[in-house]
Amino acid sequence: MVMPAATTLLAWTRLLRAAECASQHCADTLRKLGLPPPEWYDVLLALERSGAQRPRDLQAALGVEQYAISRLLDRMVKAGLLERRPCPDDARGHTIRLTIEGLEMRAAMWPVYAEAIEVALGARVAEEDRTALARLLAPLAEPVSAA
């Protein structure tokens, strides 16, 4: 068994904690204004950019577990932000698309979410460090290969 170096463990714990703190700040900010959580924004934005998608394609694009995307989409359909339509290529399947309310919600969420991101990261880390951070995190944003 290979044990991680102390610096690896330190980087790991700080990465997890930073993501947790920033995510929680964004979720809290949206919630305080009566807006849905960031996960809803991600779905709304993905569908706005790509158009209607099958749930499995949306799941893959967002990197969400199958059980989680099903529940998330169910809640968003119930809220009137999304609708299910029969899939033209598969009589057993369906696609998910934005409603007008979904488009409006995404537009209402973005200014609040953007400001929360700025408070959580932009205002706390210098621009050159944000650039370096984005570069350093790029390889970690890809799935770990089995090799």
LOVOTI-327692 format. One record per residue (C-alpha): x, y, z; residue in one letter. Coordinates in pm, 1 decimal. Layout:
BEGIN
c1,c2,c3,r
X,Y,Z,a
...
END
This chain:
BEGIN
c1,c2,c3,r
0.0,0.0,0.0,m
135.3,341.3,-98.8,v
95.2,610.9,164.3,m
47.7,967.3,41.7,p
313.9,1222.4,126.4,a
235.0,1476.1,397.1,a
209.8,1750.3,134.3,t
-38.0,1539.4,-63.3,t
-255.9,1496.1,244.7,l
-235.3,1866.6,325.4,l
-331.0,1962.6,-30.9,a
-614.0,1706.8,-26.1,w
-766.6,1829.4,298.4,t
-739.3,2194.1,194.3,r
-892.5,2119.1,-145.6,l
-1188.5,1942.4,14.3,l
-1234.6,2210.7,278.4,r
-1210.2,2495.2,26.4,a
-1468.4,2331.2,-199.5,a
-1697.2,2268.3,97.4,e
-1671.2,2627.4,224.9,c
-1726.0,2785.5,-116.7,a
-2014.7,2552.2,-202.3,s
-2182.2,2611.9,131.0,q
-2147.6,2989.4,94.4,h
-2309.0,2979.5,-250.4,c
-2592.1,2752.1,-133.7,a
-2657.3,2968.1,174.2,d
-2658.9,3287.8,-31.5,t
-2911.0,3147.7,-279.8,l
-3129.0,2998.9,-4.0,r
-3143.7,3327.3,190.3,k
-3300.2,3490.5,-114.7,l
-3547.7,3207.4,-168.4,g
-3363.6,3067.1,-469.5,l
-3291.5,2699.2,-541.6,p
-2952.2,2539.4,-469.3,p
-2651.6,2559.1,-702.6,p
-2718.0,2206.3,-834.4,e
-3040.0,2335.5,-989.0,w
-2850.2,2617.7,-1155.9,y
-2608.6,2366.9,-1309.8,d
-2897.7,2171.1,-1463.6,v
-3073.2,2484.9,-1587.8,l
-2754.7,2619.0,-1746.2,l
-2667.7,2286.0,-1910.5,a
-3013.8,2261.5,-2065.2,l
-3013.4,2625.4,-2172.3,e
-2681.8,2575.2,-2350.6,r
-2751.6,2238.6,-2512.3,s
-3127.6,2216.0,-2544.3,g
-3332.6,1912.4,-2447.2,a
-3132.5,1612.5,-2327.9,q
-3192.6,1260.7,-2211.8,r
-3141.3,1224.6,-1836.3,p
-2842.3,992.7,-1882.9,r
-2669.0,1248.9,-2107.3,d
-2736.4,1523.5,-1856.0,l
-2604.4,1296.5,-1579.8,q
-2281.5,1236.4,-1771.0,a
-2237.3,1604.7,-1855.2,a
-2282.5,1710.7,-1492.5,l
-2092.2,1420.4,-1334.7,g
-2383.5,1331.5,-1106.5,v
-2482.7,983.4,-991.0,e
-2785.5,828.7,-1165.4,q
-2998.6,811.8,-850.2,y
-2917.4,1174.8,-768.5,a
-3001.9,1309.8,-1114.3,i
-3336.0,1126.8,-1113.6,s
-3442.1,1281.6,-784.0,r
-3307.3,1622.8,-882.2,l
-3494.2,1621.7,-1213.4,l
-3814.2,1502.0,-1042.9,d
-3800.3,1797.4,-801.9,r
-3729.3,2043.5,-1080.6,m
-4015.5,1908.4,-1294.1,v
-4247.2,1934.8,-993.4,k
-4132.5,2296.9,-945.3,a
-4227.0,2371.6,-1307.0,g
-3871.5,2451.3,-1419.6,l
-3834.2,2147.4,-1645.2,l
-4062.0,1923.2,-1843.8,e
-4035.3,1569.2,-1970.0,r
-4112.9,1493.9,-2331.9,r
-4115.5,1162.3,-2517.8,p
-3782.0,1086.2,-2679.8,c
-3814.7,1089.1,-3059.5,p
-3545.5,818.5,-3094.4,d
-3665.3,584.4,-2819.2,d
-4032.4,524.9,-2743.3,a
-3943.4,407.4,-2391.5,r
-3728.3,708.7,-2308.0,g
-3783.0,1077.8,-2255.2,h
-3596.5,1403.0,-2280.0,t
-3578.9,1686.1,-2031.3,i
-3619.1,2043.6,-2146.1,r
-3640.6,2385.2,-1985.3,l
-3970.8,2560.9,-1941.3,t
-4005.5,2937.8,-1964.4,i
-4005.1,2935.5,-1583.3,e
-3678.0,2742.6,-1591.2,g
-3518.5,3001.2,-1818.9,l
-3642.2,3280.0,-1594.7,e
-3514.4,3103.8,-1282.0,m
-3167.7,3055.7,-1431.4,r
-3157.9,3424.1,-1520.9,a
-3272.2,3521.8,-1170.0,a
-3019.7,3293.3,-1001.5,m
-2708.7,3397.3,-1194.1,w
-2647.8,3746.3,-1049.8,p
-2682.1,3610.4,-695.8,v
-2471.5,3301.6,-767.0,y
-2205.5,3508.3,-947.7,a
-2173.5,3745.7,-653.5,e
-2147.7,3451.9,-412.7,a
-1867.5,3302.1,-623.8,i
-1689.7,3636.6,-623.9,e
-1718.6,3663.5,-244.3,v
-1609.9,3301.7,-189.7,a
-1314.2,3304.1,-427.8,l
-1258.8,3615.5,-636.8,g
-1235.3,3862.0,-350.1,a
-1018.3,3632.2,-138.8,r
-755.9,3516.8,-389.3,v
-547.1,3744.9,-611.2,a
-607.9,3719.4,-985.4,e
-267.5,3569.5,-1064.2,e
-322.7,3308.9,-792.5,d
-668.6,3226.4,-933.8,r
-505.5,3172.4,-1272.3,t
-246.2,2942.6,-1116.5,a
-515.1,2764.1,-914.7,l
-721.9,2697.9,-1227.0,a
-413.1,2558.9,-1401.3,r
-319.9,2340.6,-1103.2,l
-671.7,2202.5,-1063.9,l
-719.4,2120.8,-1433.8,a
-577.2,1765.8,-1414.7,p
-782.6,1697.7,-1101.6,l
-1104.3,1790.6,-1282.5,a
-1074.2,1480.6,-1501.7,e
-1167.4,1126.3,-1396.3,p
-884.7,922.2,-1246.4,v
-774.2,657.5,-1494.8,s
-761.2,295.6,-1386.4,a
-407.0,255.9,-1519.9,a
END
